[in-house]
Amino acid sequence: MRSYADDHLSRHGVHVSLEIEDDLPSVAEVETVIFRIYQELLTNILRHAEAEHVSVELYRRDTALVNGTIRFDSETDQGTHVLVEIPLP
């Protein structure tokens, strides 16, 4: 995720802040889904936003949902917050 952000955002002048929990469990199927969502979000940032800074946080929460969800919150001149929750098996 770090190298992808550097390759696709930093070289376009967008400052990227990544906070990734160190001891996340490794589940291949979940990792693939999370990375594909991440790729699409970064692509949309480059295409549609005039972002100067992107912050990404990836961490485990104790209360996983039954099904995955994605939520977008956006305010004019305040940016967009995207929350993706995916349960671990």
PyMOL Python script that loads the backbone (N, CA, C, O; Angstrom):
from pymol import cmd

cmd.read_pdbstr("""\
ATOM      1  N   MET A   1       0.818  -1.188   0.000  1.00  0.00           N
ATOM      2  CA  MET A   1       0.000   0.000   0.000  1.00  0.00           C
ATOM      3  C   MET A   1       0.865   1.256   0.000  1.00  0.00           C
ATOM      4  O   MET A   1       0.556   2.244  -0.666  1.00  0.00           O
ATOM      5  N   ARG A   2       1.942   1.193   0.754  1.00  0.00           N
ATOM      6  CA  ARG A   2       2.822   2.367   0.814  1.00  0.00           C
ATOM      7  C   ARG A   2       3.454   2.652  -0.544  1.00  0.00           C
ATOM      8  O   ARG A   2       3.455   3.793  -1.005  1.00  0.00           O
ATOM      9  N   SER A   3       3.989   1.620  -1.179  1.00  0.00           N
ATOM     10  CA  SER A   3       4.643   1.849  -2.470  1.00  0.00           C
ATOM     11  C   SER A   3       3.634   2.241  -3.540  1.00  0.00           C
ATOM     12  O   SER A   3       3.955   3.032  -4.426  1.00  0.00           O
ATOM     13  N   TYR A   4       2.422   1.702  -3.474  1.00  0.00           N
ATOM     14  CA  TYR A   4       1.393   2.070  -4.441  1.00  0.00           C
ATOM     15  C   TYR A   4       1.031   3.547  -4.298  1.00  0.00           C
ATOM     16  O   TYR A   4       0.875   4.255  -5.293  1.00  0.00           O
ATOM     17  N   ALA A   5       0.899   4.006  -3.051  1.00  0.00           N
ATOM     18  CA  ALA A   5       0.599   5.423  -2.809  1.00  0.00           C
ATOM     19  C   ALA A   5       1.727   6.304  -3.317  1.00  0.00           C
ATOM     20  O   ALA A   5       1.480   7.331  -3.949  1.00  0.00           O
ATOM     21  N   ASP A   6       2.968   5.907  -3.043  1.00  0.00           N
ATOM     22  CA  ASP A   6       4.104   6.683  -3.523  1.00  0.00           C
ATOM     23  C   ASP A   6       4.124   6.741  -5.044  1.00  0.00           C
ATOM     24  O   ASP A   6       4.327   7.806  -5.628  1.00  0.00           O
ATOM     25  N   ASP A   7       3.912   5.593  -5.683  1.00  0.00           N
ATOM     26  CA  ASP A   7       3.942   5.533  -7.149  1.00  0.00           C
ATOM     27  C   ASP A   7       2.804   6.308  -7.807  1.00  0.00           C
ATOM     28  O   ASP A   7       2.985   6.873  -8.886  1.00  0.00           O
ATOM     29  N   HIS A   8       1.639   6.339  -7.172  1.00  0.00           N
ATOM     30  CA  HIS A   8       0.477   6.906  -7.845  1.00  0.00           C
ATOM     31  C   HIS A   8       0.024   8.267  -7.328  1.00  0.00           C
ATOM     32  O   HIS A   8      -0.653   8.995  -8.054  1.00  0.00           O
ATOM     33  N   LEU A   9       0.372   8.630  -6.110  1.00  0.00           N
ATOM     34  CA  LEU A   9      -0.047   9.940  -5.594  1.00  0.00           C
ATOM     35  C   LEU A   9       1.139  10.872  -5.371  1.00  0.00           C
ATOM     36  O   LEU A   9       1.120  12.017  -5.823  1.00  0.00           O
ATOM     37  N   SER A  10       2.165  10.393  -4.683  1.00  0.00           N
ATOM     38  CA  SER A  10       3.300  11.259  -4.342  1.00  0.00           C
ATOM     39  C   SER A  10       3.943  11.856  -5.581  1.00  0.00           C
ATOM     40  O   SER A  10       4.333  13.024  -5.582  1.00  0.00           O
ATOM     41  N   ARG A  11       4.054  11.065  -6.626  1.00  0.00           N
ATOM     42  CA  ARG A  11       4.691  11.593  -7.846  1.00  0.00           C
ATOM     43  C   ARG A  11       3.829  12.637  -8.540  1.00  0.00           C
ATOM     44  O   ARG A  11       4.296  13.314  -9.456  1.00  0.00           O
ATOM     45  N   HIS A  12       2.559  12.777  -8.111  1.00  0.00           N
ATOM     46  CA  HIS A  12       1.673  13.817  -8.637  1.00  0.00           C
ATOM     47  C   HIS A  12       1.563  14.985  -7.660  1.00  0.00           C
ATOM     48  O   HIS A  12       0.697  15.847  -7.810  1.00  0.00           O
ATOM     49  N   GLY A  13       2.437  15.009  -6.664  1.00  0.00           N
ATOM     50  CA  GLY A  13       2.463  16.120  -5.722  1.00  0.00           C
ATOM     51  C   GLY A  13       1.467  16.018  -4.590  1.00  0.00           C
ATOM     52  O   GLY A  13       1.258  16.996  -3.872  1.00  0.00           O
ATOM     53  N   VAL A  14       0.845  14.862  -4.408  1.00  0.00           N
ATOM     54  CA  VAL A  14      -0.120  14.676  -3.323  1.00  0.00           C
ATOM     55  C   VAL A  14       0.612  14.049  -2.137  1.00  0.00           C
ATOM     56  O   VAL A  14       1.221  12.987  -2.269  1.00  0.00           O
ATOM     57  N   HIS A  15       0.550  14.708  -0.979  1.00  0.00           N
ATOM     58  CA  HIS A  15       1.183  14.189   0.228  1.00  0.00           C
ATOM     59  C   HIS A  15       0.316  13.052   0.773  1.00  0.00           C
ATOM     60  O   HIS A  15      -0.896  13.204   0.930  1.00  0.00           O
ATOM     61  N   VAL A  16       0.945  11.920   1.058  1.00  0.00           N
ATOM     62  CA  VAL A  16       0.229  10.742   1.528  1.00  0.00           C
ATOM     63  C   VAL A  16       0.663  10.399   2.945  1.00  0.00           C
ATOM     64  O   VAL A  16       1.853  10.259   3.228  1.00  0.00           O
ATOM     65  N   SER A  17      -0.318  10.265   3.831  1.00  0.00           N
ATOM     66  CA  SER A  17      -0.081   9.845   5.200  1.00  0.00           C
ATOM     67  C   SER A  17      -0.739   8.481   5.392  1.00  0.00           C
ATOM     68  O   SER A  17      -1.954   8.350   5.237  1.00  0.00           O
ATOM     69  N   LEU A  18       0.055   7.466   5.727  1.00  0.00           N
ATOM     70  CA  LEU A  18      -0.465   6.118   5.942  1.00  0.00           C
ATOM     71  C   LEU A  18      -0.263   5.698   7.383  1.00  0.00           C
ATOM     72  O   LEU A  18       0.837   5.810   7.926  1.00  0.00           O
ATOM     73  N   GLU A  19      -1.324   5.216   7.997  1.00  0.00           N
ATOM     74  CA  GLU A  19      -1.241   4.661   9.342  1.00  0.00           C
ATOM     75  C   GLU A  19      -1.816   3.259   9.261  1.00  0.00           C
ATOM     76  O   GLU A  19      -3.028   3.081   9.132  1.00  0.00           O
ATOM     77  N   ILE A  20      -0.939   2.258   9.338  1.00  0.00           N
ATOM     78  CA  ILE A  20      -1.361   0.867   9.206  1.00  0.00           C
ATOM     79  C   ILE A  20      -0.943   0.120  10.466  1.00  0.00           C
ATOM     80  O   ILE A  20       0.230   0.103  10.837  1.00  0.00           O
ATOM     81  N   GLU A  21      -1.922  -0.496  11.114  1.00  0.00           N
ATOM     82  CA  GLU A  21      -1.669  -1.256  12.330  1.00  0.00           C
ATOM     83  C   GLU A  21      -0.655  -2.362  12.039  1.00  0.00           C
ATOM     84  O   GLU A  21      -0.766  -3.057  11.030  1.00  0.00           O
ATOM     85  N   ASP A  22       0.323  -2.525  12.915  1.00  0.00           N
ATOM     86  CA  ASP A  22       1.412  -3.470  12.686  1.00  0.00           C
ATOM     87  C   ASP A  22       1.000  -4.931  12.714  1.00  0.00           C
ATOM     88  O   ASP A  22       1.505  -5.722  11.918  1.00  0.00           O
ATOM     89  N   ASP A  23       0.107  -5.305  13.598  1.00  0.00           N
ATOM     90  CA  ASP A  23      -0.186  -6.731  13.780  1.00  0.00           C
ATOM     91  C   ASP A  23      -1.549  -7.147  13.224  1.00  0.00           C
ATOM     92  O   ASP A  23      -2.270  -7.923  13.851  1.00  0.00           O
ATOM     93  N   LEU A  24      -1.893  -6.634  12.059  1.00  0.00           N
ATOM     94  CA  LEU A  24      -3.143  -7.054  11.432  1.00  0.00           C
ATOM     95  C   LEU A  24      -3.043  -8.512  11.002  1.00  0.00           C
ATOM     96  O   LEU A  24      -1.999  -8.945  10.514  1.00  0.00           O
ATOM     97  N   PRO A  25      -4.129  -9.279  11.181  1.00  0.00           N
ATOM     98  CA  PRO A  25      -4.089 -10.673  10.726  1.00  0.00           C
ATOM     99  C   PRO A  25      -4.011 -10.735   9.207  1.00  0.00           C
ATOM    100  O   PRO A  25      -4.537  -9.867   8.511  1.00  0.00           O
ATOM    101  N   SER A  26      -3.354 -11.763   8.706  1.00  0.00           N
ATOM    102  CA  SER A  26      -3.183 -11.918   7.267  1.00  0.00           C
ATOM    103  C   SER A  26      -4.207 -12.916   6.735  1.00  0.00           C
ATOM    104  O   SER A  26      -4.127 -14.114   7.007  1.00  0.00           O
ATOM    105  N   VAL A  27      -5.173 -12.397   5.968  1.00  0.00           N
ATOM    106  CA  VAL A  27      -6.184 -13.233   5.324  1.00  0.00           C
ATOM    107  C   VAL A  27      -6.168 -12.846   3.847  1.00  0.00           C
ATOM    108  O   VAL A  27      -6.618 -11.759   3.485  1.00  0.00           O
ATOM    109  N   ALA A  28      -5.657 -13.722   3.004  1.00  0.00           N
ATOM    110  CA  ALA A  28      -5.401 -13.402   1.597  1.00  0.00           C
ATOM    111  C   ALA A  28      -6.609 -12.811   0.886  1.00  0.00           C
ATOM    112  O   ALA A  28      -6.476 -11.804   0.190  1.00  0.00           O
ATOM    113  N   GLU A  29      -7.791 -13.418   1.045  1.00  0.00           N
ATOM    114  CA  GLU A  29      -8.977 -12.926   0.348  1.00  0.00           C
ATOM    115  C   GLU A  29      -9.339 -11.513   0.789  1.00  0.00           C
ATOM    116  O   GLU A  29      -9.718 -10.677  -0.032  1.00  0.00           O
ATOM    117  N   VAL A  30      -9.224 -11.253   2.076  1.00  0.00           N
ATOM    118  CA  VAL A  30      -9.541  -9.927   2.616  1.00  0.00           C
ATOM    119  C   VAL A  30      -8.503  -8.915   2.155  1.00  0.00           C
ATOM    120  O   VAL A  30      -8.851  -7.792   1.789  1.00  0.00           O
ATOM    121  N   GLU A  31      -7.237  -9.299   2.168  1.00  0.00           N
ATOM    122  CA  GLU A  31      -6.180  -8.399   1.717  1.00  0.00           C
ATOM    123  C   GLU A  31      -6.392  -7.973   0.271  1.00  0.00           C
ATOM    124  O   GLU A  31      -6.205  -6.804  -0.068  1.00  0.00           O
ATOM    125  N   THR A  32      -6.781  -8.910  -0.577  1.00  0.00           N
ATOM    126  CA  THR A  32      -7.019  -8.596  -1.991  1.00  0.00           C
ATOM    127  C   THR A  32      -8.165  -7.614  -2.146  1.00  0.00           C
ATOM    128  O   THR A  32      -8.055  -6.650  -2.903  1.00  0.00           O
ATOM    129  N   VAL A  33      -9.259  -7.843  -1.444  1.00  0.00           N
ATOM    130  CA  VAL A  33     -10.422  -6.949  -1.525  1.00  0.00           C
ATOM    131  C   VAL A  33     -10.056  -5.555  -1.038  1.00  0.00           C
ATOM    132  O   VAL A  33     -10.396  -4.563  -1.681  1.00  0.00           O
ATOM    133  N   ILE A  34      -9.370  -5.475   0.089  1.00  0.00           N
ATOM    134  CA  ILE A  34      -8.975  -4.173   0.636  1.00  0.00           C
ATOM    135  C   ILE A  34      -8.058  -3.436  -0.335  1.00  0.00           C
ATOM    136  O   ILE A  34      -8.218  -2.233  -0.546  1.00  0.00           O
ATOM    137  N   PHE A  35      -7.097  -4.148  -0.928  1.00  0.00           N
ATOM    138  CA  PHE A  35      -6.181  -3.491  -1.853  1.00  0.00           C
ATOM    139  C   PHE A  35      -6.896  -3.004  -3.101  1.00  0.00           C
ATOM    140  O   PHE A  35      -6.579  -1.922  -3.594  1.00  0.00           O
ATOM    141  N   ARG A  36      -7.845  -3.759  -3.629  1.00  0.00           N
ATOM    142  CA  ARG A  36      -8.587  -3.336  -4.826  1.00  0.00           C
ATOM    143  C   ARG A  36      -9.432  -2.096  -4.528  1.00  0.00           C
ATOM    144  O   ARG A  36      -9.523  -1.193  -5.359  1.00  0.00           O
ATOM    145  N   ILE A  37     -10.041  -2.051  -3.363  1.00  0.00           N
ATOM    146  CA  ILE A  37     -10.804  -0.859  -2.964  1.00  0.00           C
ATOM    147  C   ILE A  37      -9.857   0.333  -2.840  1.00  0.00           C
ATOM    148  O   ILE A  37     -10.169   1.432  -3.301  1.00  0.00           O
ATOM    149  N   TYR A  38      -8.726   0.117  -2.230  1.00  0.00           N
ATOM    150  CA  TYR A  38      -7.696   1.140  -2.058  1.00  0.00           C
ATOM    151  C   TYR A  38      -7.237   1.689  -3.415  1.00  0.00           C
ATOM    152  O   TYR A  38      -7.142   2.903  -3.597  1.00  0.00           O
ATOM    153  N   GLN A  39      -6.954   0.789  -4.363  1.00  0.00           N
ATOM    154  CA  GLN A  39      -6.549   1.211  -5.706  1.00  0.00           C
ATOM    155  C   GLN A  39      -7.608   2.090  -6.351  1.00  0.00           C
ATOM    156  O   GLN A  39      -7.284   3.125  -6.933  1.00  0.00           O
ATOM    157  N   GLU A  40      -8.866   1.690  -6.254  1.00  0.00           N
ATOM    158  CA  GLU A  40      -9.946   2.456  -6.875  1.00  0.00           C
ATOM    159  C   GLU A  40     -10.102   3.825  -6.222  1.00  0.00           C
ATOM    160  O   GLU A  40     -10.326   4.821  -6.910  1.00  0.00           O
ATOM    161  N   LEU A  41      -9.984   3.877  -4.902  1.00  0.00           N
ATOM    162  CA  LEU A  41     -10.080   5.165  -4.211  1.00  0.00           C
ATOM    163  C   LEU A  41      -8.959   6.104  -4.636  1.00  0.00           C
ATOM    164  O   LEU A  41      -9.208   7.283  -4.884  1.00  0.00           O
ATOM    165  N   LEU A  42      -7.724   5.600  -4.725  1.00  0.00           N
ATOM    166  CA  LEU A  42      -6.613   6.455  -5.144  1.00  0.00           C
ATOM    167  C   LEU A  42      -6.772   6.905  -6.591  1.00  0.00           C
ATOM    168  O   LEU A  42      -6.451   8.047  -6.922  1.00  0.00           O
ATOM    169  N   THR A  43      -7.260   6.026  -7.449  1.00  0.00           N
ATOM    170  CA  THR A  43      -7.510   6.394  -8.844  1.00  0.00           C
ATOM    171  C   THR A  43      -8.544   7.513  -8.919  1.00  0.00           C
ATOM    172  O   THR A  43      -8.376   8.463  -9.683  1.00  0.00           O
ATOM    173  N   ASN A  44      -9.606   7.405  -8.133  1.00  0.00           N
ATOM    174  CA  ASN A  44     -10.641   8.440  -8.137  1.00  0.00           C
ATOM    175  C   ASN A  44     -10.135   9.755  -7.557  1.00  0.00           C
ATOM    176  O   ASN A  44     -10.544  10.828  -7.999  1.00  0.00           O
ATOM    177  N   ILE A  45      -9.252   9.675  -6.575  1.00  0.00           N
ATOM    178  CA  ILE A  45      -8.657  10.898  -6.028  1.00  0.00           C
ATOM    179  C   ILE A  45      -7.898  11.643  -7.120  1.00  0.00           C
ATOM    180  O   ILE A  45      -8.036  12.859  -7.256  1.00  0.00           O
ATOM    181  N   LEU A  46      -7.102  10.921  -7.895  1.00  0.00           N
ATOM    182  CA  LEU A  46      -6.332  11.559  -8.968  1.00  0.00           C
ATOM    183  C   LEU A  46      -7.221  12.096 -10.079  1.00  0.00           C
ATOM    184  O   LEU A  46      -6.945  13.160 -10.632  1.00  0.00           O
ATOM    185  N   ARG A  47      -8.270  11.383 -10.408  1.00  0.00           N
ATOM    186  CA  ARG A  47      -9.145  11.790 -11.519  1.00  0.00           C
ATOM    187  C   ARG A  47     -10.094  12.930 -11.167  1.00  0.00           C
ATOM    188  O   ARG A  47     -10.360  13.798 -11.997  1.00  0.00           O
ATOM    189  N   HIS A  48     -10.606  12.928  -9.932  1.00  0.00           N
ATOM    190  CA  HIS A  48     -11.739  13.799  -9.625  1.00  0.00           C
ATOM    191  C   HIS A  48     -11.501  14.825  -8.520  1.00  0.00           C
ATOM    192  O   HIS A  48     -12.256  15.791  -8.407  1.00  0.00           O
ATOM    193  N   ALA A  49     -10.480  14.636  -7.719  1.00  0.00           N
ATOM    194  CA  ALA A  49     -10.260  15.558  -6.598  1.00  0.00           C
ATOM    195  C   ALA A  49      -9.046  16.429  -6.883  1.00  0.00           C
ATOM    196  O   ALA A  49      -8.167  16.068  -7.665  1.00  0.00           O
ATOM    197  N   GLU A  50      -9.023  17.544  -6.253  1.00  0.00           N
ATOM    198  CA  GLU A  50      -7.844  18.403  -6.325  1.00  0.00           C
ATOM    199  C   GLU A  50      -7.136  18.327  -4.978  1.00  0.00           C
ATOM    200  O   GLU A  50      -6.790  19.341  -4.370  1.00  0.00           O
ATOM    201  N   ALA A  51      -6.933  17.094  -4.537  1.00  0.00           N
ATOM    202  CA  ALA A  51      -6.378  16.855  -3.209  1.00  0.00           C
ATOM    203  C   ALA A  51      -4.902  17.216  -3.151  1.00  0.00           C
ATOM    204  O   ALA A  51      -4.146  16.995  -4.097  1.00  0.00           O
ATOM    205  N   GLU A  52      -4.522  17.771  -2.026  1.00  0.00           N
ATOM    206  CA  GLU A  52      -3.118  18.022  -1.739  1.00  0.00           C
ATOM    207  C   GLU A  52      -2.604  17.046  -0.697  1.00  0.00           C
ATOM    208  O   GLU A  52      -1.399  16.821  -0.584  1.00  0.00           O
ATOM    209  N   HIS A  53      -3.528  16.463   0.069  1.00  0.00           N
ATOM    210  CA  HIS A  53      -3.162  15.536   1.133  1.00  0.00           C
ATOM    211  C   HIS A  53      -4.180  14.399   1.193  1.00  0.00           C
ATOM    212  O   HIS A  53      -5.386  14.627   1.108  1.00  0.00           O
ATOM    213  N   VAL A  54      -3.682  13.187   1.340  1.00  0.00           N
ATOM    214  CA  VAL A  54      -4.523  12.006   1.498  1.00  0.00           C
ATOM    215  C   VAL A  54      -4.044  11.266   2.735  1.00  0.00           C
ATOM    216  O   VAL A  54      -2.851  11.009   2.895  1.00  0.00           O
ATOM    217  N   SER A  55      -4.979  10.929   3.603  1.00  0.00           N
ATOM    218  CA  SER A  55      -4.666  10.190   4.813  1.00  0.00           C
ATOM    219  C   SER A  55      -5.383   8.843   4.756  1.00  0.00           C
ATOM    220  O   SER A  55      -6.588   8.781   4.513  1.00  0.00           O
ATOM    221  N   VAL A  56      -4.632   7.769   4.981  1.00  0.00           N
ATOM    222  CA  VAL A  56      -5.192   6.418   4.966  1.00  0.00           C
ATOM    223  C   VAL A  56      -4.865   5.753   6.292  1.00  0.00           C
ATOM    224  O   VAL A  56      -3.711   5.736   6.721  1.00  0.00           O
ATOM    225  N   GLU A  57      -5.890   5.205   6.938  1.00  0.00           N
ATOM    226  CA  GLU A  57      -5.709   4.468   8.187  1.00  0.00           C
ATOM    227  C   GLU A  57      -6.275   3.069   7.986  1.00  0.00           C
ATOM    228  O   GLU A  57      -7.385   2.909   7.477  1.00  0.00           O
ATOM    229  N   LEU A  58      -5.517   2.067   8.383  1.00  0.00           N
ATOM    230  CA  LEU A  58      -5.953   0.687   8.266  1.00  0.00           C
ATOM    231  C   LEU A  58      -5.721   0.013   9.610  1.00  0.00           C
ATOM    232  O   LEU A  58      -4.585  -0.127  10.063  1.00  0.00           O
ATOM    233  N   TYR A  59      -6.820  -0.403  10.241  1.00  0.00           N
ATOM    234  CA  TYR A  59      -6.701  -1.017  11.539  1.00  0.00           C
ATOM    235  C   TYR A  59      -7.863  -1.964  11.774  1.00  0.00           C
ATOM    236  O   TYR A  59      -8.882  -1.908  11.087  1.00  0.00           O
ATOM    237  N   ARG A  60      -7.691  -2.824  12.747  1.00  0.00           N
ATOM    238  CA  ARG A  60      -8.724  -3.792  13.092  1.00  0.00           C
ATOM    239  C   ARG A  60      -9.585  -3.233  14.209  1.00  0.00           C
ATOM    240  O   ARG A  60      -9.090  -2.643  15.169  1.00  0.00           O
ATOM    241  N   ARG A  61     -10.882  -3.435  14.059  1.00  0.00           N
ATOM    242  CA  ARG A  61     -11.819  -3.054  15.118  1.00  0.00           C
ATOM    243  C   ARG A  61     -12.362  -4.326  15.748  1.00  0.00           C
ATOM    244  O   ARG A  61     -12.479  -5.359  15.088  1.00  0.00           O
ATOM    245  N   ASP A  62     -12.689  -4.243  17.017  1.00  0.00           N
ATOM    246  CA  ASP A  62     -13.192  -5.422  17.731  1.00  0.00           C
ATOM    247  C   ASP A  62     -14.567  -5.865  17.259  1.00  0.00           C
ATOM    248  O   ASP A  62     -14.906  -7.043  17.369  1.00  0.00           O
ATOM    249  N   THR A  63     -15.351  -4.954  16.744  1.00  0.00           N
ATOM    250  CA  THR A  63     -16.720  -5.288  16.351  1.00  0.00           C
ATOM    251  C   THR A  63     -16.834  -5.294  14.835  1.00  0.00           C
ATOM    252  O   THR A  63     -17.137  -4.264  14.233  1.00  0.00           O
ATOM    253  N   ALA A  64     -16.595  -6.443  14.213  1.00  0.00           N
ATOM    254  CA  ALA A  64     -16.732  -6.561  12.751  1.00  0.00           C
ATOM    255  C   ALA A  64     -18.205  -6.735  12.394  1.00  0.00           C
ATOM    256  O   ALA A  64     -18.960  -7.332  13.161  1.00  0.00           O
ATOM    257  N   LEU A  65     -18.611  -6.228  11.259  1.00  0.00           N
ATOM    258  CA  LEU A  65     -19.991  -6.371  10.819  1.00  0.00           C
ATOM    259  C   LEU A  65     -20.187  -7.712  10.138  1.00  0.00           C
ATOM    260  O   LEU A  65     -19.219  -8.371   9.760  1.00  0.00           O
ATOM    261  N   VAL A  66     -21.429  -8.112   9.983  1.00  0.00           N
ATOM    262  CA  VAL A  66     -21.740  -9.377   9.305  1.00  0.00           C
ATOM    263  C   VAL A  66     -21.346  -9.286   7.834  1.00  0.00           C
ATOM    264  O   VAL A  66     -20.793 -10.240   7.287  1.00  0.00           O
ATOM    265  N   ASN A  67     -21.616  -8.175   7.198  1.00  0.00           N
ATOM    266  CA  ASN A  67     -21.246  -7.957   5.797  1.00  0.00           C
ATOM    267  C   ASN A  67     -20.408  -6.690   5.701  1.00  0.00           C
ATOM    268  O   ASN A  67     -20.518  -5.805   6.549  1.00  0.00           O
ATOM    269  N   GLY A  68     -19.580  -6.602   4.679  1.00  0.00           N
ATOM    270  CA  GLY A  68     -18.763  -5.413   4.484  1.00  0.00           C
ATOM    271  C   GLY A  68     -19.600  -4.220   4.084  1.00  0.00           C
ATOM    272  O   GLY A  68     -20.657  -4.369   3.470  1.00  0.00           O
ATOM    273  N   THR A  69     -19.122  -3.024   4.436  1.00  0.00           N
ATOM    274  CA  THR A  69     -19.810  -1.788   4.061  1.00  0.00           C
ATOM    275  C   THR A  69     -18.791  -0.751   3.618  1.00  0.00           C
ATOM    276  O   THR A  69     -17.605  -0.837   3.937  1.00  0.00           O
ATOM    277  N   ILE A  70     -19.286   0.230   2.874  1.00  0.00           N
ATOM    278  CA  ILE A  70     -18.474   1.386   2.513  1.00  0.00           C
ATOM    279  C   ILE A  70     -19.354   2.616   2.676  1.00  0.00           C
ATOM    280  O   ILE A  70     -20.509   2.627   2.252  1.00  0.00           O
ATOM    281  N   ARG A  71     -18.793   3.654   3.295  1.00  0.00           N
ATOM    282  CA  ARG A  71     -19.562   4.877   3.547  1.00  0.00           C
ATOM    283  C   ARG A  71     -18.719   6.079   3.145  1.00  0.00           C
ATOM    284  O   ARG A  71     -17.530   6.147   3.456  1.00  0.00           O
ATOM    285  N   PHE A  72     -19.345   7.028   2.448  1.00  0.00           N
ATOM    286  CA  PHE A  72     -18.688   8.251   2.007  1.00  0.00           C
ATOM    287  C   PHE A  72     -19.317   9.438   2.722  1.00  0.00           C
ATOM    288  O   PHE A  72     -20.539   9.585   2.729  1.00  0.00           O
ATOM    289  N   ASP A  73     -18.494  10.276   3.319  1.00  0.00           N
ATOM    290  CA  ASP A  73     -18.948  11.534   3.917  1.00  0.00           C
ATOM    291  C   ASP A  73     -18.136  12.644   3.278  1.00  0.00           C
ATOM    292  O   ASP A  73     -16.905  12.620   3.318  1.00  0.00           O
ATOM    293  N   SER A  74     -18.822  13.621   2.685  1.00  0.00           N
ATOM    294  CA  SER A  74     -18.125  14.679   1.971  1.00  0.00           C
ATOM    295  C   SER A  74     -18.738  16.025   2.290  1.00  0.00           C
ATOM    296  O   SER A  74     -19.960  16.168   2.333  1.00  0.00           O
ATOM    297  N   GLU A  75     -17.878  17.022   2.515  1.00  0.00           N
ATOM    298  CA  GLU A  75     -18.314  18.391   2.745  1.00  0.00           C
ATOM    299  C   GLU A  75     -17.482  19.318   1.873  1.00  0.00           C
ATOM    300  O   GLU A  75     -16.282  19.109   1.695  1.00  0.00           O
ATOM    301  N   THR A  76     -18.126  20.341   1.332  1.00  0.00           N
ATOM    302  CA  THR A  76     -17.435  21.307   0.498  1.00  0.00           C
ATOM    303  C   THR A  76     -16.265  21.918   1.261  1.00  0.00           C
ATOM    304  O   THR A  76     -16.417  22.332   2.410  1.00  0.00           O
ATOM    305  N   ASP A  77     -15.124  21.971   0.634  1.00  0.00           N
ATOM    306  CA  ASP A  77     -13.890  22.521   1.191  1.00  0.00           C
ATOM    307  C   ASP A  77     -13.379  21.777   2.424  1.00  0.00           C
ATOM    308  O   ASP A  77     -12.449  22.250   3.077  1.00  0.00           O
ATOM    309  N   GLN A  78     -13.960  20.633   2.755  1.00  0.00           N
ATOM    310  CA  GLN A  78     -13.514  19.851   3.895  1.00  0.00           C
ATOM    311  C   GLN A  78     -12.968  18.488   3.492  1.00  0.00           C
ATOM    312  O   GLN A  78     -12.392  17.782   4.320  1.00  0.00           O
ATOM    313  N   GLY A  79     -13.142  18.115   2.231  1.00  0.00           N
ATOM    314  CA  GLY A  79     -12.653  16.834   1.762  1.00  0.00           C
ATOM    315  C   GLY A  79     -13.682  15.735   1.908  1.00  0.00           C
ATOM    316  O   GLY A  79     -14.834  15.980   2.265  1.00  0.00           O
ATOM    317  N   THR A  80     -13.248  14.528   1.627  1.00  0.00           N
ATOM    318  CA  THR A  80     -14.118  13.359   1.673  1.00  0.00           C
ATOM    319  C   THR A  80     -13.513  12.323   2.594  1.00  0.00           C
ATOM    320  O   THR A  80     -12.310  12.064   2.553  1.00  0.00           O
ATOM    321  N   HIS A  81     -14.348  11.735   3.420  1.00  0.00           N
ATOM    322  CA  HIS A  81     -13.945  10.669   4.316  1.00  0.00           C
ATOM    323  C   HIS A  81     -14.617   9.393   3.836  1.00  0.00           C
ATOM    324  O   HIS A  81     -15.835   9.357   3.662  1.00  0.00           O
ATOM    325  N   VAL A  82     -13.828   8.344   3.621  1.00  0.00           N
ATOM    326  CA  VAL A  82     -14.347   7.064   3.159  1.00  0.00           C
ATOM    327  C   VAL A  82     -14.056   6.031   4.234  1.00  0.00           C
ATOM    328  O   VAL A  82     -12.908   5.860   4.642  1.00  0.00           O
ATOM    329  N   LEU A  83     -15.100   5.337   4.695  1.00  0.00           N
ATOM    330  CA  LEU A  83     -14.947   4.300   5.708  1.00  0.00           C
ATOM    331  C   LEU A  83     -15.347   2.964   5.088  1.00  0.00           C
ATOM    332  O   LEU A  83     -16.483   2.794   4.645  1.00  0.00           O
ATOM    333  N   VAL A  84     -14.411   2.023   5.059  1.00  0.00           N
ATOM    334  CA  VAL A  84     -14.657   0.681   4.545  1.00  0.00           C
ATOM    335  C   VAL A  84     -14.505  -0.273   5.717  1.00  0.00           C
ATOM    336  O   VAL A  84     -13.479  -0.273   6.397  1.00  0.00           O
ATOM    337  N   GLU A  85     -15.533  -1.089   5.952  1.00  0.00           N
ATOM    338  CA  GLU A  85     -15.470  -2.095   6.996  1.00  0.00           C
ATOM    339  C   GLU A  85     -15.699  -3.461   6.380  1.00  0.00           C
ATOM    340  O   GLU A  85     -16.703  -3.691   5.706  1.00  0.00           O
ATOM    341  N   ILE A  86     -14.752  -4.374   6.620  1.00  0.00           N
ATOM    342  CA  ILE A  86     -14.822  -5.714   6.059  1.00  0.00           C
ATOM    343  C   ILE A  86     -14.575  -6.706   7.197  1.00  0.00           C
ATOM    344  O   ILE A  86     -13.555  -6.623   7.881  1.00  0.00           O
ATOM    345  N   PRO A  87     -15.497  -7.635   7.401  1.00  0.00           N
ATOM    346  CA  PRO A  87     -15.309  -8.592   8.492  1.00  0.00           C
ATOM    347  C   PRO A  87     -14.208  -9.591   8.171  1.00  0.00           C
ATOM    348  O   PRO A  87     -14.010  -9.966   7.016  1.00  0.00           O
ATOM    349  N   LEU A  88     -13.507 -10.009   9.192  1.00  0.00           N
ATOM    350  CA  LEU A  88     -12.495 -11.054   9.034  1.00  0.00           C
ATOM    351  C   LEU A  88     -13.147 -12.392   9.323  1.00  0.00           C
ATOM    352  O   LEU A  88     -13.959 -12.498  10.242  1.00  0.00           O
ATOM    353  N   PRO A  89     -12.803 -13.417   8.551  1.00  0.00           N
ATOM    354  CA  PRO A  89     -13.410 -14.730   8.790  1.00  0.00           C
ATOM    355  C   PRO A  89     -12.908 -15.350  10.083  1.00  0.00           C
ATOM    356  O   PRO A  89     -13.318 -16.456  10.437  1.00  0.00           O
TER     357      PRO A  89
END
""", "prot")
cmd.dss("prot")
cmd.show_as("cartoon", "prot")
cmd.util.cbc("prot")
cmd.orient("prot")
